[in-house]
Amino acid sequence: MQIRTLAFALAALSSCVIKSEPDTTSGAAGTSAPASEAPPAGEAGAPQSAHPAEPGVQDITDDQGHIYHVSQGQPGEPAQVGCADGQREAFVDATAFPRIAGCLGSWEGLLSLRARASGRACGDDLGACAAPSDLCAAGWRLCGAGGRIADLTQVSADQCEKAGGGRFSAAISHCETQNGCEYDKKPNGDYDCFKSGWCSESVCCGGDCGQFGACTDGVWPQKTHIAQGTDQGCGATSSRRAGGVLCCKD
């Protein structure tokens, strides 16, 4: 009985040793890549990993070489969205902002933001524009095209600053004249669209429209942002300076 008991004990001990070997070697055998060190899924795709929560983000470079990130809203019918290509890039919540939209696009050379529309839809999803106002859908117009400050004061200065990534310009300069900081403070104030020089820069909204000129009260007191650079005013600007445009519902 003692011999048989000892045999069983040795067999049990032997089985324990055999079981322990795989556990020990599995920890050492991870020379290829232990599971805990495997690279996270999607890390190789730089665009996705740079903005994992916003797959619709685009990187845009302005005329000064600054890179900013623009997010797209949900696609829809252009007449409802406000942008001719059916997708907003600023004021992307159409429910919260039913009458103003930021639309991204490009055009050749220096054009007035009040240039007559060609009627050919354009945008970052459709192609280059013949005129900046072609970025706005039917039933919409470039904000400020008629000189009305009220097109912009429908949103607050804070909402303008937080409209989205990038820069979106209105068809309106930020002073009443080009002589000092003269403003039109009437409820239906009216501003021109100067080509260049003092106060010619267009009013703009967006997180990267971070510059102020010398005259900061044109639309929102002390918070009127502009697409800075007196060489290109509202009446003669490149799409890289404007960034995109602001469209308002008729």
Backbone torsions as a table, in degrees:
resi	resn	phi	psi	omega
1	MET	NA	-42.0	-179.4
2	GLN	-64.2	-40.0	-179.9
3	ILE	-64.2	-44.0	-178.3
4	ARG	-65.4	-41.8	179.3
5	THR	-62.7	-42.2	179.1
6	LEU	-63.7	-36.9	179.3
7	ALA	-64.6	-44.3	177.6
8	PHE	-61.5	-40.9	-178.8
9	ALA	-64.1	-42.4	178.8
10	LEU	-65.6	-38.5	179.0
11	ALA	-63.6	-42.3	179.7
12	ALA	-64.7	-43.8	179.4
13	LEU	-62.2	-41.6	-179.8
14	SER	-62.2	-41.0	-179.4
15	SER	-66.4	-36.3	178.1
16	CYS	-64.7	-40.3	179.5
17	VAL	-64.4	-43.3	-179.5
18	ILE	-62.6	-40.4	-179.6
19	LYS	-67.9	-34.8	-175.5
20	SER	-73.1	-23.1	-177.1
21	GLU	-64.9	-47.0	178.5
22	PRO	-61.4	-38.7	-179.0
23	ASP	-61.7	-40.1	-178.3
24	THR	-70.3	-44.9	-175.3
25	THR	-72.9	-29.5	-179.7
26	SER	-65.4	-30.7	177.7
27	GLY	-73.2	-30.1	-177.9
28	ALA	-91.6	-18.6	-174.0
29	ALA	-84.9	15.0	-178.7
30	GLY	-90.3	33.9	-178.2
31	THR	-65.8	-24.9	179.2
32	SER	-73.3	-52.3	175.8
33	ALA	177.1	104.1	174.9
34	PRO	-59.4	150.7	-176.2
35	ALA	-57.5	-36.1	-177.0
36	SER	-70.1	-15.6	-178.8
37	GLU	-104.9	2.9	179.9
38	ALA	-64.8	141.2	-179.6
39	PRO	-65.0	142.9	-180.0
40	PRO	-59.8	148.5	179.5
41	ALA	-61.6	136.1	176.5
42	GLY	83.6	2.1	-176.8
43	GLU	-67.2	-29.4	-177.5
44	ALA	-70.0	-25.6	-179.1
45	GLY	-85.2	97.4	-175.2
46	ALA	-57.6	-44.3	-179.0
47	PRO	-60.8	-42.5	-179.7
48	GLN	-68.9	-42.1	-176.5
49	SER	-71.6	-25.6	179.5
50	ALA	-69.1	-33.7	-179.0
51	HIS	-136.2	66.6	-172.3
52	PRO	-63.1	-28.1	-177.2
53	ALA	-87.7	-12.9	-177.3
54	GLU	-131.4	81.8	-175.7
55	PRO	-64.7	-17.4	-178.4
56	GLY	-91.4	17.1	-177.1
57	VAL	-78.0	137.0	174.8
58	GLN	-116.6	146.0	174.2
59	ASP	-96.9	122.5	-177.5
60	ILE	-118.7	138.0	177.8
61	THR	-111.1	127.0	179.9
62	ASP	-87.0	-175.0	-174.3
63	ASP	-72.3	-10.3	176.4
64	GLN	-102.0	6.4	177.7
65	GLY	84.9	6.4	178.2
66	HIS	-77.9	135.4	178.6
67	ILE	-102.9	129.8	175.9
68	TYR	-135.4	160.1	-171.3
69	HIS	-106.8	126.5	-177.4
70	VAL	-116.8	127.3	179.1
71	SER	-100.3	142.9	179.5
72	GLN	-98.3	144.4	174.8
73	GLY	-82.7	-172.7	179.5
74	GLN	-72.4	136.8	176.5
75	PRO	-68.9	154.2	179.5
76	GLY	-170.7	-169.3	178.0
77	GLU	-67.2	128.8	-177.9
78	PRO	-51.6	-41.2	-178.5
79	ALA	-63.5	-26.4	177.0
80	GLN	-88.5	-38.4	-177.0
81	VAL	-73.2	-41.5	-178.5
82	GLY	105.3	-22.7	179.0
83	CYS	-101.2	139.8	-174.4
84	ALA	-61.7	-27.6	-179.9
85	ASP	-89.9	4.5	174.2
86	GLY	79.6	19.8	179.6
87	GLN	-151.9	130.1	179.7
88	ARG	-87.7	153.7	172.9
89	GLU	-121.7	-6.1	173.4
90	ALA	-148.0	154.1	-170.6
91	PHE	50.8	48.5	-168.9
92	VAL	-67.9	-18.8	178.1
93	ASP	-85.5	97.3	-176.4
94	ALA	-67.4	-22.1	176.8
95	THR	-72.9	-43.0	179.0
96	ALA	-74.3	-31.3	-177.7
97	PHE	-128.2	75.5	-174.0
98	PRO	-74.7	-13.0	-172.7
99	ARG	-122.1	8.0	177.2
100	ILE	-145.4	138.5	-178.1
101	ALA	-144.3	149.1	173.5
102	GLY	-102.8	126.6	-174.3
103	CYS	-124.9	128.1	-176.9
104	LEU	-95.0	137.7	177.8
105	GLY	-174.8	-177.4	-176.9
106	SER	-140.9	160.3	174.4
107	TRP	-149.5	163.7	-177.6
108	GLU	-86.4	137.0	172.4
109	GLY	70.7	-160.7	179.5
110	LEU	-100.3	120.6	180.0
111	LEU	-127.1	153.0	173.4
112	SER	-74.3	139.4	176.6
113	LEU	-70.4	-8.7	175.0
114	ARG	-104.7	13.0	178.3
115	ALA	-60.1	143.7	-178.8
116	ARG	-61.1	135.4	179.3
117	ALA	-66.9	145.6	177.7
118	SER	-86.3	-17.9	-176.5
119	GLY	88.8	0.6	178.8
120	ARG	-99.4	116.6	-178.1
121	ALA	-61.4	144.1	-179.8
122	CYS	-150.3	-178.9	-179.5
123	GLY	148.7	174.7	-177.7
124	ASP	-64.8	-19.1	177.5
125	ASP	-97.7	-3.6	-176.6
126	LEU	-123.0	-28.9	-177.8
127	GLY	131.1	-179.3	-175.0
128	ALA	-68.5	158.8	-175.4
129	CYS	-103.7	147.9	170.7
130	ALA	-80.1	-28.2	177.6
131	ALA	-148.4	147.6	-179.7
132	PRO	-56.0	-36.4	-177.2
133	SER	-68.2	-15.0	175.8
134	ASP	-66.9	-13.3	176.0
135	LEU	-70.5	-20.3	-179.0
136	CYS	-89.6	139.1	-178.8
137	ALA	-70.8	165.8	175.3
138	ALA	-58.8	134.4	-176.9
139	GLY	90.2	0.5	178.1
140	TRP	-126.2	159.6	178.3
141	ARG	-139.5	163.3	175.6
142	LEU	-67.2	125.4	-178.3
143	CYS	-56.9	133.4	178.7
144	GLY	85.2	-1.0	-176.3
145	ALA	-60.6	-28.6	177.7
146	GLY	-95.4	5.7	179.3
147	GLY	88.3	-2.4	-173.2
148	ARG	-79.2	118.7	176.2
149	ILE	-65.6	-27.4	-178.1
150	ALA	-61.0	-23.0	175.0
151	ASP	-58.2	-32.8	-177.0
152	LEU	-94.8	-35.0	-177.1
153	THR	-74.0	0.9	171.5
154	GLN	-67.4	-17.1	172.9
155	VAL	-117.7	158.4	179.1
156	SER	-82.6	167.0	176.5
157	ALA	-59.7	-39.0	-179.9
158	ASP	-67.1	-41.5	178.0
159	GLN	-65.3	-35.4	176.8
160	CYS	-63.4	-46.2	-179.0
161	GLU	-63.5	-33.0	-176.2
162	LYS	-103.4	23.1	-175.7
163	ALA	-63.7	-26.6	-178.6
164	GLY	154.9	176.2	177.0
165	GLY	-71.1	153.3	177.8
166	GLY	93.7	-161.5	-174.8
167	ARG	-139.8	132.2	-176.4
168	PHE	-134.5	119.9	-170.1
169	SER	-100.1	148.1	173.6
170	ALA	-100.6	160.9	-177.9
171	ALA	-87.5	57.5	-175.5
172	ILE	-155.7	132.0	173.0
173	SER	-77.2	170.7	-169.2
174	HIS	-105.1	14.0	174.5
175	CYS	-139.3	161.9	179.5
176	GLU	-76.9	-36.0	179.2
177	THR	-132.5	177.7	176.2
178	GLN	-105.4	34.1	179.8
179	ASN	-129.2	92.2	-178.0
180	GLY	74.0	-165.4	-178.8
181	CYS	-100.0	80.3	179.1
182	GLU	-103.5	129.3	-174.4
183	TYR	-120.9	154.5	173.2
184	ASP	-105.6	103.1	-173.0
185	LYS	-93.5	5.1	179.0
186	LYS	-66.7	152.8	179.6
187	PRO	-53.4	-36.4	177.5
188	ASN	-107.6	46.2	-179.6
189	GLY	-54.0	151.7	-173.4
190	ASP	-132.1	121.8	178.1
191	TYR	-116.8	154.7	178.6
192	ASP	-84.5	-176.2	177.4
193	CYS	-130.5	79.6	-174.6
194	PHE	-71.2	149.3	-177.6
195	LYS	-76.2	-40.2	-177.1
196	SER	-164.1	173.8	177.1
197	GLY	89.3	-167.1	-174.7
198	TRP	-54.4	128.2	175.9
199	CYS	64.1	14.4	-177.8
200	SER	-78.6	-21.3	-173.1
201	GLU	-60.3	144.3	-179.4
202	SER	-75.1	144.9	170.9
203	VAL	-68.1	140.6	-179.9
204	CYS	-141.3	161.6	177.2
205	CYS	-126.7	158.1	177.9
206	GLY	127.7	155.4	-176.1
207	GLY	-64.7	-22.2	179.5
208	ASP	-106.5	9.0	171.5
209	CYS	-91.3	65.2	-167.2
210	GLY	-95.2	6.3	-174.4
211	GLN	-98.6	148.5	171.7
212	PHE	-118.4	143.0	171.5
213	GLY	-87.9	-165.0	178.2
214	ALA	-72.3	-25.2	-177.4
215	CYS	-109.0	100.8	-170.1
216	THR	-100.2	0.0	-171.9
217	ASP	-107.1	10.8	-172.7
218	GLY	-57.2	-40.5	179.1
219	VAL	-119.3	-58.9	178.2
220	TRP	-110.7	125.6	-176.9
221	PRO	-52.8	121.3	177.2
222	GLN	64.1	7.7	-176.2
223	LYS	-138.5	31.7	178.4
224	THR	-92.0	105.4	-179.6
225	HIS	-81.5	150.5	179.3
226	ILE	-135.8	158.1	170.1
227	ALA	-81.5	95.7	-163.4
228	GLN	-73.2	140.8	178.8
229	GLY	135.8	100.6	-174.0
230	THR	-69.2	-7.6	177.2
231	ASP	-73.0	-21.4	178.2
232	GLN	-129.8	105.3	177.6
233	GLY	-96.1	-174.8	179.3
234	CYS	-55.7	-34.5	-175.7
235	GLY	-84.5	-2.9	179.3
236	ALA	-162.7	87.1	-175.2
237	THR	-134.3	151.9	174.7
238	SER	-87.4	159.0	178.1
239	SER	-68.2	-26.6	179.0
240	ARG	-72.2	-30.1	175.8
241	ARG	-77.6	-44.9	-179.5
242	ALA	-66.5	-35.1	-177.2
243	GLY	87.2	-71.4	175.0
244	GLY	-152.7	-168.4	179.0
245	VAL	-128.0	161.0	173.8
246	LEU	-101.5	125.4	179.1
247	CYS	-109.4	135.9	-179.9
248	CYS	-118.1	142.4	-179.3
249	LYS	-72.3	136.3	178.4
250	ASP	-62.2	NA	NA
